[in-house]
């Protein structure tokens, strides 16, 4: 039995759907802006997709260290409540 393969298209679809639920545009989440709500949205997505192989690419071409920074709570080390 082979492990479940997560495609880039599936990840992009998930990111788009979650951005819609969070009332944000996918391009805004993938962009360089560091507003509080966009950073929070990226952290939520990073947490939900932490096992996906191409999460950095799905969040605007970010590398693994950016994703780790978001998962660890950012500049102040604050983890997201409820995650």
C-alpha positions as protocol buffer text, in pm:
chain_id: "A"
residue {
  index: 1
  type: UNK
  ca { x: 0 y: 0 z: 0 }
}
residue {
  index: 2
  type: UNK
  ca { x: 152 y: 334 z: -103 }
}
residue {
  index: 3
  type: UNK
  ca { x: 132 y: 645 z: 117 }
}
residue {
  index: 4
  type: UNK
  ca { x: -116 y: 914 z: 25 }
}
residue {
  index: 5
  type: UNK
  ca { x: 36 y: 1151 z: -230 }
}
residue {
  index: 6
  type: UNK
  ca { x: -46 y: 1517 z: -173 }
}
residue {
  index: 7
  type: UNK
  ca { x: -23 y: 1712 z: -497 }
}
residue {
  index: 8
  type: UNK
  ca { x: 62 y: 2078 z: -537 }
}
residue {
  index: 9
  type: UNK
  ca { x: -280 y: 2131 z: -693 }
}
residue {
  index: 10
  type: UNK
  ca { x: -454 y: 1981 z: -389 }
}
residue {
  index: 11
  type: UNK
  ca { x: -255 y: 2204 z: -155 }
}
residue {
  index: 12
  type: UNK
  ca { x: -328 y: 2513 z: -365 }
}
residue {
  index: 13
  type: UNK
  ca { x: -700 y: 2427 z: -362 }
}
residue {
  index: 14
  type: UNK
  ca { x: -695 y: 2384 z: 15 }
}
residue {
  index: 15
  type: UNK
  ca { x: -511 y: 2715 z: 65 }
}
residue {
  index: 16
  type: UNK
  ca { x: -763 y: 2890 z: -159 }
}
residue {
  index: 17
  type: UNK
  ca { x: -1060 y: 2742 z: 27 }
}
residue {
  index: 18
  type: UNK
  ca { x: -918 y: 2828 z: 371 }
}
residue {
  index: 19
  type: UNK
  ca { x: -838 y: 3183 z: 259 }
}
residue {
  index: 20
  type: UNK
  ca { x: -1200 y: 3218 z: 149 }
}
residue {
  index: 21
  type: UNK
  ca { x: -1314 y: 3097 z: 494 }
}
residue {
  index: 22
  type: UNK
  ca { x: -1080 y: 3349 z: 659 }
}
residue {
  index: 23
  type: UNK
  ca { x: -1213 y: 3626 z: 428 }
}
residue {
  index: 24
  type: UNK
  ca { x: -871 y: 3682 z: 272 }
}
residue {
  index: 25
  type: UNK
  ca { x: -747 y: 3655 z: -83 }
}
residue {
  index: 26
  type: UNK
  ca { x: -500 y: 3376 z: -158 }
}
residue {
  index: 27
  type: UNK
  ca { x: -269 y: 3625 z: -330 }
}
residue {
  index: 28
  type: UNK
  ca { x: -262 y: 3841 z: -16 }
}
residue {
  index: 29
  type: UNK
  ca { x: -162 y: 3541 z: 197 }
}
residue {
  index: 30
  type: UNK
  ca { x: 109 y: 3450 z: -53 }
}
residue {
  index: 31
  type: UNK
  ca { x: 235 y: 3808 z: -78 }
}
residue {
  index: 32
  type: UNK
  ca { x: 507 y: 3983 z: 123 }
}
residue {
  index: 33
  type: UNK
  ca { x: 281 y: 4189 z: 352 }
}
residue {
  index: 34
  type: UNK
  ca { x: 328 y: 4126 z: 725 }
}
residue {
  index: 35
  type: UNK
  ca { x: 3 y: 4261 z: 861 }
}
residue {
  index: 36
  type: UNK
  ca { x: -122 y: 4086 z: 1172 }
}
residue {
  index: 37
  type: UNK
  ca { x: -416 y: 3914 z: 1003 }
}
residue {
  index: 38
  type: UNK
  ca { x: -205 y: 3785 z: 713 }
}
residue {
  index: 39
  type: UNK
  ca { x: 69 y: 3655 z: 943 }
}
residue {
  index: 40
  type: UNK
  ca { x: -198 y: 3482 z: 1152 }
}
residue {
  index: 41
  type: UNK
  ca { x: -355 y: 3329 z: 839 }
}
residue {
  index: 42
  type: UNK
  ca { x: -14 y: 3202 z: 724 }
}
residue {
  index: 43
  type: UNK
  ca { x: 48 y: 3051 z: 1068 }
}
residue {
  index: 44
  type: UNK
  ca { x: -290 y: 2878 z: 1063 }
}
residue {
  index: 45
  type: UNK
  ca { x: -222 y: 2736 z: 717 }
}
residue {
  index: 46
  type: UNK
  ca { x: 131 y: 2633 z: 814 }
}
residue {
  index: 47
  type: UNK
  ca { x: -5 y: 2452 z: 1116 }
}
residue {
  index: 48
  type: UNK
  ca { x: -275 y: 2275 z: 918 }
}
residue {
  index: 49
  type: UNK
  ca { x: -38 y: 2179 z: 634 }
}
residue {
  index: 50
  type: UNK
  ca { x: 276 y: 2113 z: 837 }
}
residue {
  index: 51
  type: UNK
  ca { x: 320 y: 1766 z: 689 }
}
residue {
  index: 52
  type: UNK
  ca { x: 267 y: 1871 z: 328 }
}
residue {
  index: 53
  type: UNK
  ca { x: 589 y: 1847 z: 128 }
}
residue {
  index: 54
  type: UNK
  ca { x: 551 y: 2175 z: -63 }
}
residue {
  index: 55
  type: UNK
  ca { x: 389 y: 2404 z: 191 }
}
residue {
  index: 56
  type: UNK
  ca { x: 645 y: 2681 z: 139 }
}
residue {
  index: 57
  type: UNK
  ca { x: 569 y: 2690 z: -231 }
}
residue {
  index: 58
  type: UNK
  ca { x: 195 y: 2701 z: -158 }
}
residue {
  index: 59
  type: UNK
  ca { x: 242 y: 3002 z: 72 }
}
residue {
  index: 60
  type: UNK
  ca { x: 418 y: 3221 z: -179 }
}
residue {
  index: 61
  type: UNK
  ca { x: 754 y: 3055 z: -232 }
}
residue {
  index: 62
  type: UNK
  ca { x: 865 y: 3074 z: 130 }
}
residue {
  index: 63
  type: UNK
  ca { x: 1135 y: 2843 z: 255 }
}
residue {
  index: 64
  type: UNK
  ca { x: 1119 y: 2600 z: 546 }
}
residue {
  index: 65
  type: UNK
  ca { x: 1262 y: 2844 z: 800 }
}
residue {
  index: 66
  type: UNK
  ca { x: 969 y: 3083 z: 746 }
}
residue {
  index: 67
  type: UNK
  ca { x: 726 y: 2799 z: 807 }
}
residue {
  index: 68
  type: UNK
  ca { x: 913 y: 2691 z: 1122 }
}
residue {
  index: 69
  type: UNK
  ca { x: 913 y: 3052 z: 1246 }
}
residue {
  index: 70
  type: UNK
  ca { x: 534 y: 3067 z: 1204 }
}
residue {
  index: 71
  type: UNK
  ca { x: 482 y: 2735 z: 1380 }
}
residue {
  index: 72
  type: UNK
  ca { x: 698 y: 2842 z: 1674 }
}
residue {
  index: 73
  type: UNK
  ca { x: 496 y: 3156 z: 1728 }
}
residue {
  index: 74
  type: UNK
  ca { x: 677 y: 3428 z: 1537 }
}
residue {
  index: 75
  type: UNK
  ca { x: 879 y: 3711 z: 1682 }
}
residue {
  index: 76
  type: UNK
  ca { x: 731 y: 3693 z: 2029 }
}
residue {
  index: 77
  type: UNK
  ca { x: 704 y: 3315 z: 2053 }
}
residue {
  index: 78
  type: UNK
  ca { x: 327 y: 3329 z: 2084 }
}
residue {
  index: 79
  type: UNK
  ca { x: 156 y: 3015 z: 1968 }
}
residue {
  index: 80
  type: UNK
  ca { x: -189 y: 3043 z: 1814 }
}
residue {
  index: 81
  type: UNK
  ca { x: -468 y: 2976 z: 2058 }
}
residue {
  index: 82
  type: UNK
  ca { x: -666 y: 2663 z: 1988 }
}
residue {
  index: 83
  type: UNK
  ca { x: -403 y: 2496 z: 1770 }
}
